Amino acid sequence: MKIPDDTLRGRRVLSSDGVEIGTVQGVVFETSRWKVEALEVRLRSEVAVRIGAGRRMFRPSVIEIPVERIHSVRDAVILSISLGELRPSP
């Protein structure tokens, strides 16, 4: 199934244990192969605090979720990892 990136933006992102972690903000491409590498996810503030991503003063925390950690994409993006396994990018 093909999904344009503009239809992904704003979709809810859920961990494998059913916690809503945030929404899709964008797509990260690896340009030498034009392959999608990750989704940029805008974290809910309580999730950002819980995983140690913190919250910026005027912007929400955003992390990249590698495509290998995505289980499925339908009305929401379902991850193959639980909230406890989620870590912010260094």
N, C-alpha and C positions, 0 to 999 in steps of 0.2 A: 504494500500500500504506500502510495506517495502522499506526503503531507507538506504543503507549502509552509515556509517558516512563519508567514504572517498569520496563519491559522493556529500556530502553536503558541504565539504570544498571548499571555493572559490566562492560559490553561492552568488549572490547579495541579500541583505536584504533591503526590502522596508517597510516604515511605511504605515499605513492605508491611509494616505493622499498622498501617491505616492512619498515620498522623499527617495532617496537611502541613507541609513545611513551607509552602509559598506558591509563587506563580512563575511561569516561564517569562523571562524578560527578553531573551535573545538566543541566537544560535552561534556557536563557535566553529568556524571552518578551518581546516588545515589546507592552505591554498595550493601547495604543490601537487596535491592529489584531488583537490576539491571534495574532500570528505568531511562530513560532520564529525567533530571530535567531542563536543560537549554541548549541554544546554546551560545557559546562564539563568539561575533561579534567584528571584528576589525573595529573601527569607521573611517569614512572619517574625515580628520582633521577639516574641517569646521563644521561638525556635532558635533564632540567632544567639540569644543569651544562653539557652540550654546547651548548644553545641560549642560555645566559646567563640563565635564569630563576632560578637559584640554588635554594637549599632553605632553608625556614624552620626555625627551631629545633625546634618541636614539631609542625609540620604540613607535609604534602607541598605542593609547588608545584602550583598550578592555573592553567590558562590557558583562555581562551574561544576556540573555533574557530568562526568564522562559517560558517553553513550553505552559503555559496557555495564554501567550500573542502572540502566533503564530496562525494566521488565516489559512494559507495554505502553502504548500511546493510544488512547481512545478519547473519551470526553475529558479525561484527566491523564496526566503522566504518572505511571506507577513505577516506583523504583524497585530494584531487586535487593535493596539494603534497608535495614531498619533505621529508625531515628538515632539509635545508639551507635550505629556504625558510621553515621554521617559526620564528616569533619570538614572544617573550612580549608580552602586552599592556602598554602603558605605565601 
